[in-house]
């Protein structure tokens, strides 16, 4: 359990450091993003997003390996992403559109 916590801590520290490197733009404060259900089994819902005609979605395992890459249209400030095919574990999700960039994690049961 301690190893898992250490790995997760390192992963998130790397993700935060990487997202801030080389970015000279001012980043606006984003509204609170809600992810549910968390943990999930079939679908992860994301609320509080900015509507966008095209958003790139990347889901990675705790080692940073991409397990899902897709483009979606964000409407009604929400997104539902099917994750039933993923193995149990901890995942990072990155939602990148012209309007915003979101990094967060979720648990798959």
Beta strands, then each sheet from edge to edge (+ up, - down):
strand 1: 34-36
strand 2: 43-47
strand 3: 52-61
strand 4: 66-74
strand 5: 78-82
strand 6: 89-97
strand 7: 101-108
sheet 1: 1+ 2- 5+
sheet 2: 4+ 3- 6+ 7-
end
